Amino acid sequence: MEYMWKEYPPFRYSLSDSLLFESTTWYSYWHEVPERLFEYNPHLKFIFLVKNPIDRAYSQYNMLINWRKSQLLHEYELFSDKEQLNILLKKLLDTQNFPFSYWVNQEIEKIRNQENTPIDFFPDFLHRGFYYEQLERYYQFFPVENILVIEHRELKNNRISTLRKIEQFLNISYVDWNTINLDDKFVSQYNVKLPSDIRNKLKAFFKPYNEKFYKLIKRNFDW
């Protein structure tokens, strides 16, 4: 709010007629955020956009290995052991010797050893795909009707009907989406396709976590 107030002066005069949006995946990942948001405004609404956790993990990995070291340090600035973080990030950028499969095996071992504090959890490619844990924390503070869960294929393949669903959820007027460019944005091509053996390994790994998530939201995305 402080940022919006400072950077967008028109909001000072129209807050009563505006919906303000903020978008970040960290808000669903850090444990303390739902309670803080509730204390700030118990009437907030949330759109929880989810993707097959396997594809989400590989997407995050490919994003990070294309970042500069300074961007990576900023992303994990709360990591307490800076020396260890530098070692990990150096490995991450050495994709030849430390491919995605290396990080998958490292993280699965950490998860099984219950080393899962959100700040000092690196790698966190798989852990961020535990949607049940994240959504459950929000349900402790906000009513179910204040949280809209959308699977990314809905938005990608049925764009206008999904946007209509969002309009209804937010109780706002319909937009004529046919007059707006709805082409894909920020589309990246991976240099290396996810190996089938890693995908199969992750499908088995995520299965129990996905089942808990389906049960929570009473929907099945067939991941």
CNS distance restraints for C-alpha pairs under 8 A (distance, minus, plus):
assign (resid   1 and name CA) (resid   5 and name CA) 5.90 0.50 0.50
assign (resid   2 and name CA) (resid   6 and name CA) 6.17 0.50 0.50
assign (resid   3 and name CA) (resid   7 and name CA) 5.93 0.50 0.50
assign (resid   4 and name CA) (resid   8 and name CA) 5.38 0.50 0.50
assign (resid   4 and name CA) (resid   9 and name CA) 7.76 0.50 0.50
assign (resid   4 and name CA) (resid  11 and name CA) 7.56 0.50 0.50
assign (resid   5 and name CA) (resid   9 and name CA) 6.01 0.50 0.50
assign (resid   5 and name CA) (resid  11 and name CA) 6.67 0.50 0.50
assign (resid   5 and name CA) (resid  12 and name CA) 6.48 0.50 0.50
assign (resid   8 and name CA) (resid  12 and name CA) 7.88 0.50 0.50
assign (resid   9 and name CA) (resid  13 and name CA) 7.75 0.50 0.50
assign (resid  10 and name CA) (resid  14 and name CA) 6.62 0.50 0.50
assign (resid  11 and name CA) (resid  15 and name CA) 5.35 0.50 0.50
assign (resid  11 and name CA) (resid  18 and name CA) 7.71 0.50 0.50
assign (resid  14 and name CA) (resid  18 and name CA) 6.26 0.50 0.50
assign (resid  15 and name CA) (resid  19 and name CA) 7.61 0.50 0.50
assign (resid  25 and name CA) (resid  29 and name CA) 6.70 0.50 0.50
assign (resid  26 and name CA) (resid  30 and name CA) 6.09 0.50 0.50
assign (resid  27 and name CA) (resid  33 and name CA) 5.98 0.50 0.50
assign (resid  27 and name CA) (resid  34 and name CA) 7.66 0.50 0.50
assign (resid  28 and name CA) (resid  33 and name CA) 7.45 0.50 0.50
assign (resid  28 and name CA) (resid  34 and name CA) 7.85 0.50 0.50
assign (resid  28 and name CA) (resid 134 and name CA) 5.47 0.50 0.50
assign (resid  28 and name CA) (resid 135 and name CA) 7.25 0.50 0.50
assign (resid  29 and name CA) (resid 118 and name CA) 7.04 0.50 0.50
assign (resid  29 and name CA) (resid 128 and name CA) 6.56 0.50 0.50
assign (resid  29 and name CA) (resid 134 and name CA) 6.15 0.50 0.50
assign (resid  30 and name CA) (resid 118 and name CA) 6.15 0.50 0.50
assign (resid  30 and name CA) (resid 119 and name CA) 7.74 0.50 0.50
assign (resid  31 and name CA) (resid 118 and name CA) 7.50 0.50 0.50
assign (resid  31 and name CA) (resid 134 and name CA) 7.87 0.50 0.50
assign (resid  31 and name CA) (resid 137 and name CA) 7.35 0.50 0.50
assign (resid  32 and name CA) (resid  36 and name CA) 6.55 0.50 0.50
assign (resid  33 and name CA) (resid  37 and name CA) 6.09 0.50 0.50
assign (resid  34 and name CA) (resid  38 and name CA) 6.12 0.50 0.50
assign (resid  34 and name CA) (resid 137 and name CA) 6.65 0.50 0.50
assign (resid  34 and name CA) (resid 138 and name CA) 5.48 0.50 0.50
assign (resid  34 and name CA) (resid 141 and name CA) 6.93 0.50 0.50
assign (resid  35 and name CA) (resid  39 and name CA) 6.20 0.50 0.50
assign (resid  35 and name CA) (resid 138 and name CA) 8.00 0.50 0.50
assign (resid  35 and name CA) (resid 141 and name CA) 6.69 0.50 0.50
assign (resid  36 and name CA) (resid  40 and name CA) 6.24 0.50 0.50
assign (resid  37 and name CA) (resid  41 and name CA) 6.08 0.50 0.50
assign (resid  37 and name CA) (resid  42 and name CA) 7.22 0.50 0.50
assign (resid  37 and name CA) (resid  44 and name CA) 7.83 0.50 0.50
assign (resid  38 and name CA) (resid  42 and name CA) 4.43 0.50 0.50
assign (resid  38 and name CA) (resid  43 and name CA) 7.69 0.50 0.50
assign (resid  38 and name CA) (resid  44 and name CA) 7.59 0.50 0.50
assign (resid  38 and name CA) (resid 141 and name CA) 6.47 0.50 0.50
assign (resid  38 and name CA) (resid 142 and name CA) 7.37 0.50 0.50
assign (resid  42 and name CA) (resid 141 and name CA) 7.85 0.50 0.50
assign (resid  42 and name CA) (resid 142 and name CA) 6.99 0.50 0.50
assign (resid  43 and name CA) (resid 142 and name CA) 7.82 0.50 0.50
assign (resid  43 and name CA) (resid 146 and name CA) 7.73 0.50 0.50
assign (resid  44 and name CA) (resid 146 and name CA) 7.06 0.50 0.50
assign (resid  45 and name CA) (resid 146 and name CA) 4.76 0.50 0.50
assign (resid  45 and name CA) (resid 147 and name CA) 5.89 0.50 0.50
assign (resid  45 and name CA) (resid 170 and name CA) 7.79 0.50 0.50
assign (resid  46 and name CA) (resid 146 and name CA) 6.27 0.50 0.50
assign (resid  46 and name CA) (resid 147 and name CA) 4.74 0.50 0.50
assign (resid  46 and name CA) (resid 148 and name CA) 6.20 0.50 0.50
assign (resid  47 and name CA) (resid 147 and name CA) 5.85 0.50 0.50
assign (resid  47 and name CA) (resid 148 and name CA) 4.78 0.50 0.50
assign (resid  47 and name CA) (resid 149 and name CA) 6.00 0.50 0.50
assign (resid  47 and name CA) (resid 150 and name CA) 7.22 0.50 0.50
assign (resid  48 and name CA) (resid 147 and name CA) 6.89 0.50 0.50
assign (resid  48 and name CA) (resid 148 and name CA) 5.94 0.50 0.50
assign (resid  48 and name CA) (resid 149 and name CA) 4.69 0.50 0.50
assign (resid  48 and name CA) (resid 150 and name CA) 6.15 0.50 0.50
assign (resid  49 and name CA) (resid 149 and name CA) 5.99 0.50 0.50
assign (resid  49 and name CA) (resid 150 and name CA) 4.88 0.50 0.50
assign (resid  49 and name CA) (resid 151 and name CA) 5.81 0.50 0.50
assign (resid  49 and name CA) (resid 152 and name CA) 6.30 0.50 0.50
assign (resid  50 and name CA) (resid 131 and name CA) 7.88 0.50 0.50
assign (resid  50 and name CA) (resid 149 and name CA) 7.35 0.50 0.50
assign (resid  50 and name CA) (resid 150 and name CA) 6.24 0.50 0.50
assign (resid  50 and name CA) (resid 151 and name CA) 4.95 0.50 0.50
assign (resid  50 and name CA) (resid 152 and name CA) 5.84 0.50 0.50
assign (resid  51 and name CA) (resid  55 and name CA) 6.96 0.50 0.50
assign (resid  51 and name CA) (resid  56 and name CA) 5.87 0.50 0.50
assign (resid  51 and name CA) (resid 151 and name CA) 5.88 0.50 0.50
assign (resid  51 and name CA) (resid 152 and name CA) 5.36 0.50 0.50
assign (resid  51 and name CA) (resid 153 and name CA) 7.73 0.50 0.50
assign (resid  52 and name CA) (resid  56 and name CA) 6.03 0.50 0.50
assign (resid  52 and name CA) (resid 223 and name CA) 5.90 0.50 0.50
assign (resid  53 and name CA) (resid  57 and name CA) 5.91 0.50 0.50
assign (resid  53 and name CA) (resid 126 and name CA) 7.15 0.50 0.50
assign (resid  53 and name CA) (resid 128 and name CA) 7.98 0.50 0.50
assign (resid  53 and name CA) (resid 129 and name CA) 4.76 0.50 0.50
assign (resid  53 and name CA) (resid 130 and name CA) 7.74 0.50 0.50
assign (resid  53 and name CA) (resid 206 and name CA) 7.56 0.50 0.50
assign (resid  54 and name CA) (resid  58 and name CA) 6.36 0.50 0.50
assign (resid  54 and name CA) (resid 126 and name CA) 7.63 0.50 0.50
assign (resid  54 and name CA) (resid 129 and name CA) 7.81 0.50 0.50
assign (resid  54 and name CA) (resid 199 and name CA) 6.96 0.50 0.50
assign (resid  54 and name CA) (resid 202 and name CA) 6.43 0.50 0.50
assign (resid  54 and name CA) (resid 203 and name CA) 7.16 0.50 0.50
assign (resid  55 and name CA) (resid  59 and name CA) 5.95 0.50 0.50
assign (resid  56 and name CA) (resid  60 and name CA) 6.20 0.50 0.50
assign (resid  56 and name CA) (resid 125 and name CA) 7.87 0.50 0.50
assign (resid  56 and name CA) (resid 129 and name CA) 7.20 0.50 0.50
assign (resid  57 and name CA) (resid  61 and name CA) 6.22 0.50 0.50
assign (resid  57 and name CA) (resid 125 and name CA) 4.66 0.50 0.50
assign (resid  57 and name CA) (resid 126 and name CA) 5.84 0.50 0.50
assign (resid  57 and name CA) (resid 128 and name CA) 7.78 0.50 0.50
assign (resid  57 and name CA) (resid 129 and name CA) 7.20 0.50 0.50
assign (resid  58 and name CA) (resid  62 and name CA) 6.18 0.50 0.50
assign (resid  58 and name CA) (resid 100 and name CA) 7.69 0.50 0.50
assign (resid  58 and name CA) (resid 125 and name CA) 7.44 0.50 0.50
assign (resid  58 and name CA) (resid 194 and name CA) 7.42 0.50 0.50
assign (resid  59 and name CA) (resid  63 and name CA) 6.18 0.50 0.50
assign (resid  60 and name CA) (resid  64 and name CA) 6.23 0.50 0.50
assign (resid  60 and name CA) (resid 125 and name CA) 6.64 0.50 0.50
assign (resid  61 and name CA) (resid  65 and name CA) 6.31 0.50 0.50
assign (resid  61 and name CA) (resid 100 and name CA) 7.21 0.50 0.50
assign (resid  61 and name CA) (resid 125 and name CA) 6.83 0.50 0.50
assign (resid  62 and name CA) (resid  66 and name CA) 6.54 0.50 0.50
assign (resid  62 and name CA) (resid 190 and name CA) 6.87 0.50 0.50
assign (resid  63 and name CA) (resid  67 and name CA) 6.70 0.50 0.50
assign (resid  64 and name CA) (resid  72 and name CA) 6.99 0.50 0.50
assign (resid  65 and name CA) (resid  92 and name CA) 6.59 0.50 0.50
assign (resid  65 and name CA) (resid  93 and name CA) 5.49 0.50 0.50
assign (resid  65 and name CA) (resid  95 and name CA) 7.71 0.50 0.50
assign (resid  67 and name CA) (resid  71 and name CA) 6.08 0.50 0.50
assign (resid  67 and name CA) (resid  72 and name CA) 6.63 0.50 0.50
assign (resid  68 and name CA) (resid  72 and name CA) 6.53 0.50 0.50
assign (resid  69 and name CA) (resid  73 and name CA) 6.24 0.50 0.50
assign (resid  69 and name CA) (resid  89 and name CA) 7.59 0.50 0.50
assign (resid  70 and name CA) (resid  74 and name CA) 6.27 0.50 0.50
assign (resid  71 and name CA) (resid  75 and name CA) 6.20 0.50 0.50
assign (resid  72 and name CA) (resid  76 and name CA) 6.39 0.50 0.50
assign (resid  72 and name CA) (resid  89 and name CA) 7.35 0.50 0.50
assign (resid  73 and name CA) (resid  77 and name CA) 5.53 0.50 0.50
assign (resid  76 and name CA) (resid 119 and name CA) 7.89 0.50 0.50
assign (resid  78 and name CA) (resid 119 and name CA) 6.19 0.50 0.50
assign (resid  78 and name CA) (resid 120 and name CA) 7.69 0.50 0.50
assign (resid  79 and name CA) (resid  85 and name CA) 6.96 0.50 0.50
assign (resid  79 and name CA) (resid 119 and name CA) 5.70 0.50 0.50
assign (resid  79 and name CA) (resid 120 and name CA) 5.07 0.50 0.50
assign (resid  80 and name CA) (resid 119 and name CA) 7.89 0.50 0.50
assign (resid  80 and name CA) (resid 120 and name CA) 6.69 0.50 0.50
assign (resid  81 and name CA) (resid  85 and name CA) 6.17 0.50 0.50
assign (resid  82 and name CA) (resid  86 and name CA) 6.18 0.50 0.50
assign (resid  83 and name CA) (resid  87 and name CA) 6.54 0.50 0.50
assign (resid  84 and name CA) (resid  88 and name CA) 6.28 0.50 0.50
assign (resid  85 and name CA) (resid  89 and name CA) 6.11 0.50 0.50
assign (resid  86 and name CA) (resid  90 and name CA) 6.06 0.50 0.50
assign (resid  87 and name CA) (resid  91 and name CA) 6.39 0.50 0.50
assign (resid  88 and name CA) (resid  92 and name CA) 6.18 0.50 0.50
assign (resid  88 and name CA) (resid 122 and name CA) 7.89 0.50 0.50
assign (resid  89 and name CA) (resid  93 and name CA) 6.31 0.50 0.50
assign (resid  90 and name CA) (resid  94 and name CA) 6.46 0.50 0.50
assign (resid  91 and name CA) (resid  95 and name CA) 7.45 0.50 0.50
assign (resid  91 and name CA) (resid  97 and name CA) 7.86 0.50 0.50
assign (resid  91 and name CA) (resid  98 and name CA) 6.21 0.50 0.50
assign (resid  92 and name CA) (resid  98 and name CA) 6.51 0.50 0.50
assign (resid  92 and name CA) (resid  99 and name CA) 7.88 0.50 0.50
assign (resid  94 and name CA) (resid  98 and name CA) 5.87 0.50 0.50
assign (resid  94 and name CA) (resid  99 and name CA) 7.81 0.50 0.50
assign (resid  95 and name CA) (resid  99 and name CA) 4.85 0.50 0.50
assign (resid  95 and name CA) (resid 100 and name CA) 7.73 0.50 0.50
assign (resid  98 and name CA) (resid 102 and name CA) 5.62 0.50 0.50
assign (resid  98 and name CA) (resid 103 and name CA) 7.40 0.50 0.50
assign (resid  99 and name CA) (resid 103 and name CA) 7.09 0.50 0.50
assign (resid 100 and name CA) (resid 104 and name CA) 6.29 0.50 0.50
assign (resid 101 and name CA) (resid 105 and name CA) 6.29 0.50 0.50
assign (resid 101 and name CA) (resid 198 and name CA) 6.72 0.50 0.50
assign (resid 102 and name CA) (resid 106 and name CA) 6.25 0.50 0.50
assign (resid 103 and name CA) (resid 107 and name CA) 6.01 0.50 0.50
assign (resid 103 and name CA) (resid 123 and name CA) 6.52 0.50 0.50
assign (resid 104 and name CA) (resid 108 and name CA) 6.13 0.50 0.50
assign (resid 104 and name CA) (resid 125 and name CA) 7.77 0.50 0.50
assign (resid 104 and name CA) (resid 126 and name CA) 7.44 0.50 0.50
assign (resid 105 and name CA) (resid 109 and name CA) 6.30 0.50 0.50
assign (resid 106 and name CA) (resid 110 and name CA) 6.43 0.50 0.50
assign (resid 106 and name CA) (resid 123 and name CA) 7.66 0.50 0.50
assign (resid 107 and name CA) (resid 111 and name CA) 6.08 0.50 0.50
assign (resid 107 and name CA) (resid 122 and name CA) 7.66 0.50 0.50
assign (resid 107 and name CA) (resid 123 and name CA) 6.07 0.50 0.50
assign (resid 107 and name CA) (resid 124 and name CA) 7.11 0.50 0.50
assign (resid 107 and name CA) (resid 125 and name CA) 7.87 0.50 0.50
assign (resid 107 and name CA) (resid 126 and name CA) 7.05 0.50 0.50
assign (resid 107 and name CA) (resid 127 and name CA) 8.00 0.50 0.50
assign (resid 108 and name CA) (resid 112 and name CA) 6.16 0.50 0.50
assign (resid 108 and name CA) (resid 126 and name CA) 7.86 0.50 0.50
assign (resid 109 and name CA) (resid 113 and name CA) 6.22 0.50 0.50
assign (resid 110 and name CA) (resid 114 and name CA) 6.17 0.50 0.50
assign (resid 110 and name CA) (resid 115 and name CA) 5.21 0.50 0.50
assign (resid 110 and name CA) (resid 116 and name CA) 7.17 0.50 0.50
assign (resid 111 and name CA) (resid 115 and name CA) 5.73 0.50 0.50
assign (resid 111 and name CA) (resid 116 and name CA) 6.17 0.50 0.50
assign (resid 111 and name CA) (resid 127 and name CA) 7.81 0.50 0.50
assign (resid 115 and name CA) (resid 121 and name CA) 7.35 0.50 0.50
assign (resid 116 and name CA) (resid 120 and name CA) 7.87 0.50 0.50
assign (resid 116 and name CA) (resid 121 and name CA) 5.92 0.50 0.50
assign (resid 116 and name CA) (resid 127 and name CA) 7.82 0.50 0.50
assign (resid 117 and name CA) (resid 121 and name CA) 5.78 0.50 0.50
assign (resid 124 and name CA) (resid 128 and name CA) 6.05 0.50 0.50
assign (resid 125 and name CA) (resid 129 and name CA) 7.33 0.50 0.50
assign (resid 126 and name CA) (resid 130 and name CA) 7.35 0.50 0.50
assign (resid 130 and name CA) (resid 134 and name CA) 6.79 0.50 0.50
assign (resid 130 and name CA) (resid 209 and name CA) 6.24 0.50 0.50
assign (resid 130 and name CA) (resid 210 and name CA) 7.60 0.50 0.50
assign (resid 131 and name CA) (resid 135 and name CA) 6.02 0.50 0.50
assign (resid 131 and name CA) (resid 209 and name CA) 7.76 0.50 0.50
assign (resid 131 and name CA) (resid 210 and name CA) 7.64 0.50 0.50
assign (resid 131 and name CA) (resid 213 and name CA) 6.27 0.50 0.50
assign (resid 132 and name CA) (resid 136 and name CA) 5.86 0.50 0.50
assign (resid 132 and name CA) (resid 209 and name CA) 6.91 0.50 0.50
assign (resid 132 and name CA) (resid 210 and name CA) 7.43 0.50 0.50
assign (resid 132 and name CA) (resid 212 and name CA) 6.16 0.50 0.50
assign (resid 132 and name CA) (resid 213 and name CA) 4.41 0.50 0.50
assign (resid 132 and name CA) (resid 216 and name CA) 7.06 0.50 0.50
assign (resid 133 and name CA) (resid 137 and name CA) 6.46 0.50 0.50
assign (resid 134 and name CA) (resid 138 and name CA) 6.95 0.50 0.50
assign (resid 135 and name CA) (resid 139 and name CA) 6.32 0.50 0.50
assign (resid 136 and name CA) (resid 140 and name CA) 6.51 0.50 0.50
assign (resid 136 and name CA) (resid 216 and name CA) 7.94 0.50 0.50
assign (resid 137 and name CA) (resid 141 and name CA) 7.40 0.50 0.50
assign (resid 138 and name CA) (resid 142 and name CA) 5.89 0.50 0.50
assign (resid 139 and name CA) (resid 143 and name CA) 6.20 0.50 0.50
assign (resid 139 and name CA) (resid 144 and name CA) 6.48 0.50 0.50
assign (resid 142 and name CA) (resid 146 and name CA) 6.56 0.50 0.50
assign (resid 142 and name CA) (resid 147 and name CA) 7.82 0.50 0.50
assign (resid 143 and name CA) (resid 147 and name CA) 7.36 0.50 0.50
assign (resid 148 and name CA) (resid 166 and name CA) 7.89 0.50 0.50
assign (resid 148 and name CA) (resid 169 and name CA) 7.26 0.50 0.50
assign (resid 149 and name CA) (resid 217 and name CA) 7.94 0.50 0.50
assign (resid 150 and name CA) (resid 154 and name CA) 6.81 0.50 0.50
assign (resid 150 and name CA) (resid 155 and name CA) 7.51 0.50 0.50
assign (resid 151 and name CA) (resid 155 and name CA) 7.10 0.50 0.50
assign (resid 151 and name CA) (resid 221 and name CA) 7.56 0.50 0.50
assign (resid 152 and name CA) (resid 156 and name CA) 6.14 0.50 0.50
assign (resid 153 and name CA) (resid 157 and name CA) 5.63 0.50 0.50
assign (resid 153 and name CA) (resid 158 and name CA) 7.62 0.50 0.50
assign (resid 154 and name CA) (resid 158 and name CA) 5.27 0.50 0.50
assign (resid 154 and name CA) (resid 159 and name CA) 6.76 0.50 0.50
assign (resid 154 and name CA) (resid 162 and name CA) 6.39 0.50 0.50
assign (resid 155 and name CA) (resid 159 and name CA) 4.62 0.50 0.50
assign (resid 155 and name CA) (resid 160 and name CA) 7.88 0.50 0.50
assign (resid 155 and name CA) (resid 162 and name CA) 5.68 0.50 0.50
assign (resid 155 and name CA) (resid 163 and name CA) 7.54 0.50 0.50
assign (resid 158 and name CA) (resid 162 and name CA) 6.07 0.50 0.50
assign (resid 159 and name CA) (resid 163 and name CA) 6.17 0.50 0.50
assign (resid 159 and name CA) (resid 182 and name CA) 7.92 0.50 0.50
assign (resid 160 and name CA) (resid 164 and name CA) 6.17 0.50 0.50
assign (resid 160 and name CA) (resid 177 and name CA) 6.67 0.50 0.50
assign (resid 161 and name CA) (resid 165 and name CA) 6.36 0.50 0.50
assign (resid 162 and name CA) (resid 166 and name CA) 6.39 0.50 0.50
assign (resid 163 and name CA) (resid 167 and name CA) 6.21 0.50 0.50
assign (resid 164 and name CA) (resid 168 and name CA) 6.29 0.50 0.50
assign (resid 164 and name CA) (resid 174 and name CA) 7.04 0.50 0.50
assign (resid 165 and name CA) (resid 169 and name CA) 6.18 0.50 0.50
assign (resid 166 and name CA) (resid 170 and name CA) 6.18 0.50 0.50
assign (resid 167 and name CA) (resid 171 and name CA) 5.83 0.50 0.50
assign (resid 167 and name CA) (resid 172 and name CA) 5.33 0.50 0.50
assign (resid 167 and name CA) (resid 173 and name CA) 6.78 0.50 0.50
assign (resid 167 and name CA) (resid 174 and name CA) 6.42 0.50 0.50
assign (resid 168 and name CA) (resid 172 and name CA) 6.51 0.50 0.50
assign (resid 176 and name CA) (resid 180 and name CA) 7.47 0.50 0.50
assign (resid 177 and name CA) (resid 181 and name CA) 7.91 0.50 0.50
assign (resid 177 and name CA) (resid 182 and name CA) 7.77 0.50 0.50
assign (resid 194 and name CA) (resid 198 and name CA) 7.04 0.50 0.50
assign (resid 194 and name CA) (resid 199 and name CA) 6.81 0.50 0.50
assign (resid 195 and name CA) (resid 199 and name CA) 6.39 0.50 0.50
assign (resid 196 and name CA) (resid 200 and name CA) 6.12 0.50 0.50
assign (resid 197 and name CA) (resid 201 and name CA) 6.15 0.50 0.50
assign (resid 198 and name CA) (resid 202 and name CA) 6.11 0.50 0.50
assign (resid 199 and name CA) (resid 203 and name CA) 6.02 0.50 0.50
assign (resid 200 and name CA) (resid 204 and name CA) 6.39 0.50 0.50
assign (resid 201 and name CA) (resid 205 and name CA) 6.24 0.50 0.50
assign (resid 202 and name CA) (resid 206 and name CA) 5.93 0.50 0.50
assign (resid 203 and name CA) (resid 207 and name CA) 6.05 0.50 0.50
assign (resid 203 and name CA) (resid 223 and name CA) 7.63 0.50 0.50
assign (resid 206 and name CA) (resid 210 and name CA) 5.97 0.50 0.50
assign (resid 207 and name CA) (resid 211 and name CA) 6.15 0.50 0.50
assign (resid 207 and name CA) (resid 223 and name CA) 7.98 0.50 0.50
assign (resid 208 and name CA) (resid 212 and name CA) 6.42 0.50 0.50
assign (resid 209 and name CA) (resid 213 and name CA) 6.39 0.50 0.50
assign (resid 210 and name CA) (resid 214 and name CA) 6.15 0.50 0.50
assign (resid 210 and name CA) (resid 223 and name CA) 7.51 0.50 0.50
assign (resid 211 and name CA) (resid 215 and name CA) 6.23 0.50 0.50
assign (resid 212 and name CA) (resid 216 and name CA) 6.22 0.50 0.50
assign (resid 213 and name CA) (resid 217 and name CA) 6.37 0.50 0.50
assign (resid 214 and name CA) (resid 218 and name CA) 5.52 0.50 0.50
assign (resid 214 and name CA) (resid 219 and name CA) 5.13 0.50 0.50
assign (resid 214 and name CA) (resid 220 and name CA) 5.18 0.50 0.50
assign (resid 214 and name CA) (resid 221 and name CA) 7.50 0.50 0.50
assign (resid 215 and name CA) (resid 219 and name CA) 6.93 0.50 0.50
